[in-house]
Amino acid sequence: MENISKYIKSISVGKINIKNNVFLAPMAGITDISFRKICRKFNPGLTYTEMASSKAMEFGSQKTNKLLEIMEDERPSAVQIFGSNKDNIRNTILKLNENEAIDIIDINMGCPAPKLVKNGDGAGLLLDLKNVESVIKEAKKVSKKEITVKTRKGFNEERITALEVAKICEENGVTQITVHGRTRAEYYSGKSDLDIIKKVKENVKINVIGNGDIVDLETAYNMFNYTNCDGIMIARGAMGNPWIFKSILEGKEYRPTLEERFNVMYEHINYMIENDGKTLANLKLRKHIACYIKGLKGSTKVRDLINRANNTEEVFNILKEYFNYLNNI
Ligand SMILES: Cc1cc2nc3c(=O)[nH]c(=O)nc-3n(C[C@H](O)[C@H](O)[C@H](O)COP(=O)(O)O)c2cc1C
């Protein structure tokens, strides 16, 4: 593997300048303010909010508004919305226009969840490219923010749409498209197809961001090198490993010490308590802590203990005891 540094560069999304082209992907239930804050310590160029429903936004759902909250120092910032009804999209964007802290609005055209797809939302949009065009046109017409799109390879192997969607984006003033190299039918199984990302990059001039299965320096390098993409986006590979951004940006696989791992987990839990309150934090922290400790000696048992802990104080005690044990073996 050659040095990745030749691929790391600043990038512009329309008029928004971003310091580097290594991004944290949107993940529902994961990329809340707390996790984005943790990842930002390791310098990704951009972090995305969890996806939010344009229908719920239009009707003023507090819960949905919270999903799109931006931290004070989270700039440039990107929020993600989903929807297939152009009136919902328009009215949501008109609201988001009023929020000075938002720089980029990404439209989700890839979520495989049946509850979205059956309404034509997320990857459901890939069954109706005319509607993709009308949603994009409407978004561009009213938005004061940069509009970007995140999509998949296609709906299924019979309907490979990534390039067509990219062309619709390009023709209508969308400045960046992210492509996850799986179809909707694949969900998260199999391997992300780098060829489709390469093909999209060869055929449009807008930014193409490669996504899927980047879990370390080598997979990041391969994504850049094979597809010639303009930037990369990491989702699952950042869970329990926000250091992945440091590794890629510095071109050297970084392994945190036990102490660093413990301190970042501790800080992450404290952010969750601050943002969500202790009760919700005690639920939300479970999937994150499972990832932070995965592969460490005895972690399965500790994960089970944490999943049964009654409150965050218990979690802190379990973790302190566990890391004491790890330090002494
Ligand atoms: C738990 C979870 C939640 C996700 N939520 C979103 C989302 O809200 N919006 C979106 O565009 N993609 C979402 N994705 C897809 C990821 O952004 C990404 O495209 C996919 O996981 C492939 O990248 P990876 O291999 O780096 O994980 C989600 C993925 C996971 C695992």
The ligand as an SDF file (V2000), in Angstrom:
LIG
                    3D

 31 33  0  0  0  0  0  0  0  0999 V2000
  -27.1000    1.7110   12.2040 C   0  0  0  0  0  0  0  0  0  0  0  0
  -27.0210    2.3730   10.8600 C   0  0  0  0  0  0  0  0  0  0  0  0
  -27.7930    3.4920   10.6060 C   0  0  0  0  0  0  0  0  0  0  0  0
  -27.7280    4.1190    9.3630 C   0  0  0  0  0  0  0  0  0  0  0  0
  -28.4600    5.2490    9.1620 N   0  0  0  0  0  0  0  0  0  0  0  0
  -28.3110    5.9510    8.0030 C   0  0  0  0  0  0  0  0  0  0  0  0
  -28.9420    7.2130    7.8180 C   0  0  0  0  0  0  0  0  0  0  0  0
  -29.6190    7.7450    8.7060 O   0  0  0  0  0  0  0  0  0  0  0  0
  -28.7570    7.8270    6.6170 N   0  0  0  0  0  0  0  0  0  0  0  0
  -27.9920    7.2950    5.6150 C   0  0  0  0  0  0  0  0  0  0  0  0
  -27.8500    7.8910    4.5510 O   0  0  0  0  0  0  0  0  0  0  0  0
  -27.3750    6.1070    5.7760 N   0  0  0  0  0  0  0  0  0  0  0  0
  -27.5000    5.4480    6.9500 C   0  0  0  0  0  0  0  0  0  0  0  0
  -26.8120    4.2750    7.1270 N   0  0  0  0  0  0  0  0  0  0  0  0
  -25.9090    3.8000    6.0600 C   0  0  0  0  0  0  0  0  0  0  0  0
  -24.4870    4.3090    6.2610 C   0  0  0  0  0  0  0  0  0  0  0  0
  -24.4090    5.7150    6.2150 O   0  0  0  0  0  0  0  0  0  0  0  0
  -23.5400    3.7350    5.2000 C   0  0  0  0  0  0  0  0  0  0  0  0
  -23.9770    4.1210    3.9360 O   0  0  0  0  0  0  0  0  0  0  0  0
  -23.4700    2.2100    5.2410 C   0  0  0  0  0  0  0  0  0  0  0  0
  -23.4460    1.7280    6.5630 O   0  0  0  0  0  0  0  0  0  0  0  0
  -22.2300    1.6990    4.5000 C   0  0  0  0  0  0  0  0  0  0  0  0
  -21.0620    2.2680    5.0330 O   0  0  0  0  0  0  0  0  0  0  0  0
  -20.1040    1.4740    6.0860 P   0  0  0  0  0  0  0  0  0  0  0  0
  -19.7200    0.1920    5.4250 O   0  0  0  0  0  0  0  0  0  0  0  0
  -18.9710    2.4190    6.3130 O   0  0  0  0  0  0  0  0  0  0  0  0
  -20.9190    1.1990    7.3000 O   0  0  0  0  0  0  0  0  0  0  0  0
  -26.8860    3.6100    8.3460 C   0  0  0  0  0  0  0  0  0  0  0  0
  -26.1270    2.4840    8.6040 C   0  0  0  0  0  0  0  0  0  0  0  0
  -26.1750    1.8540    9.8320 C   0  0  0  0  0  0  0  0  0  0  0  0
  -25.3140    0.6360   10.0790 C   0  0  0  0  0  0  0  0  0  0  0  0
  1  2  1  0
  2  3  1  0
  2 30  2  0
  3  4  2  0
  4  5  1  0
  4 28  1  0
  5  6  2  0
  6  7  1  0
  6 13  1  0
  7  8  2  0
  7  9  1  0
  9 10  1  0
 10 11  2  0
 10 12  1  0
 12 13  2  0
 13 14  1  0
 14 15  1  0
 14 28  1  0
 15 16  1  0
 16 17  1  0
 16 18  1  0
 18 19  1  0
 18 20  1  0
 20 21  1  0
 20 22  1  0
 22 23  1  0
 23 24  1  0
 24 25  2  0
 24 26  1  0
 24 27  1  0
 28 29  2  0
 29 30  1  0
 30 31  1  0
M  END
$$$$
